[in-house]
Amino acid sequence: MTKSKLKIIPLGGLSEIGKNMMVLEYENDIIIIDVGLMFPEEEMMGIDLVIPDISYLQDKKDKIRGIIITHGHEDHIGAIPYILPQLNVPVYSTKLTNGLISVKLKEQKALASADLRVVPTGGKVTLGKFRVEFLPVCHSIPDAAGFIINTPVGTIVHSGDFKVDYTPIGGKPTDLSRLAQVSRQGVLLLLSDSTYAELPGYTPSERAVGETFDRVIAEAPGRVIIATFSSLISRVQQIIDAAEKHSRRVCVVGHNMVEIVRMALDLGYLKASPKTLVRIEEMKKIPHDRIVFVTTGTQGEPTSALVRMANRDHRHLQVIPGDTVVISATPIPGNEAVVARTIDNLFKQGAQVLYNNIAPVHVHGHASQEELKLLLNIVKPKFFLPIHGEYRHLCLHAKLAQSVGIPKNNTFVMEDGDVLELDSNNAKITGRIPSSNVYVDGLSVGNIDNVVLRDRQMLARDGIVIVIIAINRQTGKLVGKPDIVSRGFIDPQDSSDLLEKSRELVMQVLDHSGVRPAEWSFVNAKVRDTLYKFYYEQTKRHPMILPFMVKV
């Protein structure tokens, strides 16, 4: 009898930064690791978020034993409000991660129906044939976990997002001793974070940022405004600590940041004296050199508090000369231009702006090369699968694994949708399943496809030309010249000659003898083809052409 194999199927997070989602399947049991989102790329016009495609799981819902979550960042929990209602399975996570998931589900009014279960770090849960241990790892958020997963074919270690920080803020160091214990019993497969596989050396400790905050808050002549990710609880704690040390009050700005800070205080992950935190309505009573604002907007999000301030559009808080603004993050790839624009606008308003290029105001939460090699040497896996990163990161991480002695044939660089099958002795990529992006556009989830995006790109690049053709209802004869309107194609003041020629051309190509009523599909195609060629000859551009027929 042939023994069943374990399938590892990434639905997101490989060959991209974000949208992390991994499926482990053995016979009639499936577990899912993380359900993250990705922010849209520049060409995804009008798209709010990108989430994983779960079509593979739709007819396997009864096999899914649960979702396990590594930590509470958007690229690991952000798609839960969209995907959990479709799957309706328990979600297991640590206490703070559970709190962050609850905040997200509450915003989407999906909390009441969710089955959320808390597992402490070091805790274990059995899901079908999978036995999962939550391993403490250090990341840029407290309560982050990796997983030690016992399966019928062997032990799997999933690192989660991690770094090796011996002096973490508000969290535990990565439990290397537990990994060493597991290694002695034998590890079949290691899945390890590749986000910073390009960086040599070691990632600096989070404490370096705390020292910078302390200095900036001590020396700033006026107000201090610090922008960070709302889920970076340890970063917020460092701001509170530095503010209290220098007798400043702290005001949290932005709905999402306020909700998360409130939740973290309730759960004990943030500590602040009752007098430290003030509401935004009270800030006018406090001298400028006695207050620190904590806000969101590090990625230039249009509706965030910092961007509203930069555009002089915030209801309560305007940037004034003498303010010190700290952007405590690095731009997500693709966001560089919009973040730079926000920084420029803050400088124009007279603020001193500190960001990662000019001051140590941010430390990332991912292992650099030496830490990745350390993990590989401690775990000593038989097979290795780099995860969480662009394709180049995965390739470089695979090379690091080979440099510490893992055979090339035992390392697998995969993309979303690839299927890796393992037993206790062998592993190989055996095929692919459908795995594409699912777009969230306002209230619409998954109804936007590549055709719609292509149309949006065409409209943004070359504009639109609308051709209104009047046809006699009885005879099918063309009534007068067509009316042609353009938007975003050519300057209306310079377009009269070109549009007049367009009208003449349309009249020439259409059969307006009135012998038979015009077949609209024929008219539509003829007008589009003719004008497409004509406009390209005249302008070397391809506007979208939309003919409309009006029967009179």
N, C-alpha and C positions, 0 to 999 in steps of 0.2 A: 504494500500500500504506500503510495507517494505521500510524504508528509506535507502538510499545508505550508505556505510561505507567508511571510509578513510583507505587506505592501506599504511603502512610504510614498505618499503622493502630495507634493506641494501644490496648493491652490493659489498661493500668493507668497511674495517675499523673496523669490529667487529671480535674479536678473532685474531687480528693482529695489528701491529703498521704500519700504512701507508695505501695507496690504498683506501683512504676515498671516498665513494660515496653512497649517500642515495636517494632513490626514494620515493616521496609522490604522491599517485594516488587517485583521486576522480572522479568517473564516467568517463567522457571523457577528463579529464585534468590531466596532469602529470608535476611535477617540479622535478628537480634533484639538490641536494645539493652536491657540490664539485665533482671533477673528478681527483683523485690523483693517484700517483704511489707508488710502494713499491720497495725497493732495494732487490735484490735476496738474498735468504738464501744460506748458504755454499754449500748445496747439489744441488743447481740449476746451474749446471756447464755450463759456456758459456753464461748464460742469462744476458742481460744488465739491464732490468727493468721488473717489473711485474705490469700489469694494470688490472682494473676490467673487468669482463665478462659482456657484454651488450646484450647478446642474447635475454634476456627478453624484451628489448626495440626495437629490430629490426623491429617487425611488428606493433609497437605502435608509430612510429616516428611522425605521424600526430597529436598525442595527447600531445606531449611534448611542453609545453608553454615556457620553458626556463630553463637554468642552472644558479643557483645562487652560488656564491663562497664566502666562509668565509674569506680567506686570501691567501697570495701568496707563501706559502711554497709548496715544491715539492709533499708532501703527500696529497695536496689538489688541485693542478693545474697541476701536472706533466704529467697526461695522456691526457690532453686536445688536444695536437697536434695529438694524435692517435685516439681519440674518436670523437672529434668535427666534422671532415670531414664526419664521418658515420652518424651523427645525424642532422647536419646542422641547429642548433637552436640558438637563441640569448643567449649570456652569460652576466650576470649582475654581476658587482663587483664594489668595491670602486676604487678610482683613482689610488693608488699605485698598488693594485692587478691587475688592468687592464693593467698597464704598464709592470708588470712582466709577465703576460699572453702574451702580445704583443711580448716581447723579446723571449719567448719560441716558439711562432708561427712563428716568423721571422726566427729563426734558422732552423725550419722544412719547411720553404717556404710555410706556410699555412696561413699567415696573411691576404693576399688580400681577401680571400673568407670568412673570419670570421666576424660575426656580434657581436661586442663587445660594451657593453653599460655601462656607468659609473653611479653609484648610490652613492650619498654621505651618510656617516653614519648619521642615523636619517631619511634618505629618504625612500620613499615607492614606490612599484611597484605592479601592478595588473597583475597576470598571470592566466588567466582563472578564476576558482573559488577560487584561492589562492591570498590573499593580503599579501605581504611580506614587513616587515619593517626591515631595516638594523640597528641593534643595535650596538653601539660602545662597543667593548670589548678590554681589554688589553691582549696582547700576546707579543711574542718576535719580532714582526714586526709591523710597523705602519699600520694604516688603516684596522686592523682586525675587523671582524664583527661577531656577532651572529644574529639570526633571530627571529622575532616575526611574526608568520604566522597565519593569520586569515583564518580558513577553515569553510565549512558549518557545521561541527560537533563540532567545538570549537577552542580555541586558542592553538597553538603549540609554544613552545619556544625551539630553538636550540642554544646551548651555543657557538658553534664553539670551537676552541682552546682558552682557556682563563685562566687568573689568576687575582687575586685581588691585584694590585700594585698601591698604592696611590701616588707614585712618579715615573711614567713611563718616559722612554726616547723617545721622538719623537712620542708619540701617546697619545690617550686619556685613562683615567681610564675606567674600566668596568662600564657601566651606571646602577648601582644598583637601583637608584631612579626610572628610567623608568620601570625596572622589577617589582618594588614594585607597581607602578601604574597598570601595566598589571595584577599583581597578585590579586589586589582588584576586578577586573572584572571576575576573574576565569581563571585558566590555565588547560586545559584538559591533556596535556602531556608535560613533559620536557625531552629533549634529551641532555645529558650533558657529556662533555669531561672526560674520565676516565684514561688518560695516566699515571697520577701520584697518582692514588687512593691508592697506597700502602704507600705513604709518610705521616707520621703524621705532624701536625703543619701547618705552612704557608710557602709559597714559598718566598724566599728573593727578594728584589727589584732589578731591573736591575741596579740601581745606584751603587750597591756593586761592579759590574764588572768595572764600570767607575773609581772607586777609585783605583782598582788594576792596571788598565792600566796606570793611572796617576803616580802611584808609580814606576811601572816597567820602563816606558819610562823616568822618571826623573833619575833613578838610573843606567840604563843600560850603560856599558862602551862603547859599540859599536852599531852595527846595531840591530834593533828590527824587527823581522818578526812575524806578528800575523796572524794566520789562523783562519777563521771563515766561516760559511755558506754564500754564495754570497747573499742570500736574507735577511740576518740579517742587515737591513739598520740601525737600531738604534745602533747596535754594531759598525758598520763602523763609524757612527757619533761620538761615544764616542772615537774611536781611533783618528779621525781627531781632536777633541777638545783637547785631551791630547797632541797630537803632536804639535799643534799650541801653546799651553801653554808653552811647553818646547823647542820652536824654532826648531822643526824638520819638514822636508818635508815629504810628504806621497806619496808613489808609489804603485799603484794598479797593481797586477800581476795575470795573468790568464784571458783568453778571456771572460768567462762567468761573472767573477767578474767585469771586465772593462765595459762590456755592461750594467750590472745592475747599477753600480755606475753612469755611464753616464746618464742613464734614470732617476735615482733618483735625480741627480743634476738638470736635465732639468725640472722635475716636482716640484722641491722645497722641496723634502723630505730629501735631504742632503744639508748641507751648509758648504762651505769651502772657505777660502780666495783664490783668483786667484793664489797667489804665493805658496800655500801649496802643491797642487797636481803637481807631476812631472811624465813624461813618463819614462819608464824603460831604454830607451836609454840615458837619462840624468844622471842616478844615479852615474856614475863613477866620475862625477865632484863634488859630494857632500861628505863631510867627513862622516866617519862611525857613528860618534856620533851625526849626524844631520839628520838621515833618519829613517823612519819607513815603512816597506813593509806590505801591506795587501793582503792576498792571500787565496785560497781555499785549500782543502785537509784534512779537519779534520776527514774524515771517511776513510782515506787511499786509496782513489780512485787512481787507477794506473796511470791515465793520468793527475792528478791534479798537480798544480805547486809545492806544498809542498812535495809531494811524489817524484817528479822529482828531487827536491833539495836534499832530503834525500838519493836518489840513485846516486847523482852527475851527473844527466842527464839533468839539466835545461840549456837552451841555454844561458840565460843572468845572472842567479843568482846562485852562488855556496855558500854553507854554509861554514863559516870559523870560527876558534877558536875566541871567544869573542862575537859571535852573541848570542842574546837572542831570542829564539823561543817560542811563546805563542800559545798553541792550545786551542782556546776558544770555546769548544764544548765538549759534552760527546759522546762516541761511540754509534751508533745505535746498538741494540742487534744483535749479529752475527758478528759485525765488530771489536770486541775487539782485536782479535789476530793481524789483519793487522794494526790497529792503534798502537798497542804496538811495532810492528816491525818498523814502521815509526819513533816512538820516539827513539827506540834503535839506528837506523841509524843516527839520528840527534845528539845524544850524542856521537856516535863514531867519528863524524866530529868536535867535540870540542865545540858544542853549549851548552848553558844553556837552558834547555827545561822546561817550566812551563805548567802544564796541571791540569785538575780539581782535581786529587787525591792529589796534593801537594800545590795548590794555588787556591784562589777563582777567577778563570779566566772565569767562565761560570755560568750563572744562567738559568735554564730551564724556558720555557714560559707557564707552565701548573699549574693549581691549585692543591694544596695539600689538605689533608683531611679536615682541618678546613674551607678552602675556598669552598670546594665542599658542606659541610654542610651549610655554609652561603647561598650559592645560592639556595639550596633546601628549606631552611627556608624562604627566600625572595619570591621565586616563588610559593611555596606551590601547586605543581601540583597534580591533581587527580591520574594520572598515571605517571610512571617514566621508561625511557629507557636509561641505560648507553651506551655510544658510545665511539668510538676511544680508543681501547685498546685490549690487550691480554685477553683471557677468564678470567684469575684470576683477572685482573683489573676490569672487568665488574662485577664479583661476589662481589668483595670487595666494589665497588661503590653502588651496590644494597643493601648491608648490611648497608652502611652509610645512605642510604635513609630510610631504615626501622628503624634505630636508631633515626631518627628525626620525626618519626611518620607516614611514608607512609606505608600502609599495604603491607605485603609480596605478596599477590595476585595481587597487583597493580603495582608490579615491574617486569620487563621483561628482562631477560638476553638472548640475541639473538645472532645468528651467521649469517654470510653472507648467503643470500638466504632465511632466515626465513621471513614469512609474518605476520605482526601484523595488525589486523583489529580493528578499533575503531568506535564507534558512541559516542554520548554525554554522555552515561551512562556506556558502557561496552567496554572492550578491551580484545582480546585474540589472541594468535598465532594460525593461522588457517592452515598453510601449509608451503611448501618450493617451491622455484623455482630454476632452475639450476643456479649455481653461482660458477665458478671455477676461477683459475688464467689464465690470458692470458699473454704469455711470449713474450717479445721483444728481439730479438736476431739479432743484426746488423740491416739490412734492413727488416728482416722478423718479422711480427707482427701476432701472433696467429697461426703460422704454426708449432710451436714447441709444442709437446704434452708430456705427462708423459712417453710414450714409449721411445722417444728420450732422455729424461733426464735420464731414467733408464739405457739406453745403455751407456750414457756418464759416469754415475757413475760406471758401470761395467768396462768400459775401464780404468777409472782412478784408480780403486781399483785393478783389476786383469790382465789388459792388453788384448792383442789380439793375436790369433794364426790363420794364414792364411794357408789353405791347398789347394795346386794347383794340380789338378788331370788331367793327360793327358789320353785321351781315343781315340782309333782309330775310325775315322769317319764312316768307312764301317762296321767294325765288332763289335764295342762297347767294344772291349777288352782294358783292362788297359795297357797303354804303359809305362813300367818302374815304378820305385818307385815314389810315390807322393813327391812333394817338399813342405816342411813345414817351414814357416817363423814365428817367434814370435817377438812381440814388447811389452815391459812393463810387460812381464810375468815372464821370468827367465833371468838371466845373460847369454848372448850369449856364453861366454867362458865356462860356466858350463853346457850348454844345449845340447851339441852334442849327448850325450848318450840318454837323454830323447827324443829328437826329432827323433833320429834313431829308437828307440822303437816305437814311434808314427807312423813312416812310415810303419814299419812292420805290425803294428796292422791294419792300414787302408787297406793295401794289403790283409790281411787275411779276413777282413769282407766284402770286395767288391766282387761281382760276376764278375770275369774277365775271364770266360771261353770263352767269345765271342759267346755264343749260341744266344744271342739277344742283341740289343743295350740297354745300361743302361738307365733306367728311371731316369732323373736327380733329381726329387723330392725325390725319394727313396734313391739315393746316398747321397744327401745333408743331409737328416735326419739321415741316418745310420752313416755317418762320424761324425756328430755333437754329437749324443748320445754316440757313442763309446769313442771319445776323451774326452768328458765332464766327463764321469765316470773315465777314465784312469788318466786324469790330477788331478782330485780331490783325487783319491787314492794315487797318487805320491806326491802331493804338498799341498793338502787341500785348493786349490784355484780354482776359476771358471773363467778362461779367456773366453772372447768372441771368438767363433770359427766360422770362415767364410770359407766354402769350395768354391772353384772355379773350374769349369770344362773347360778344353781346348781340343777342338777336333782337332786331327792331322791326 
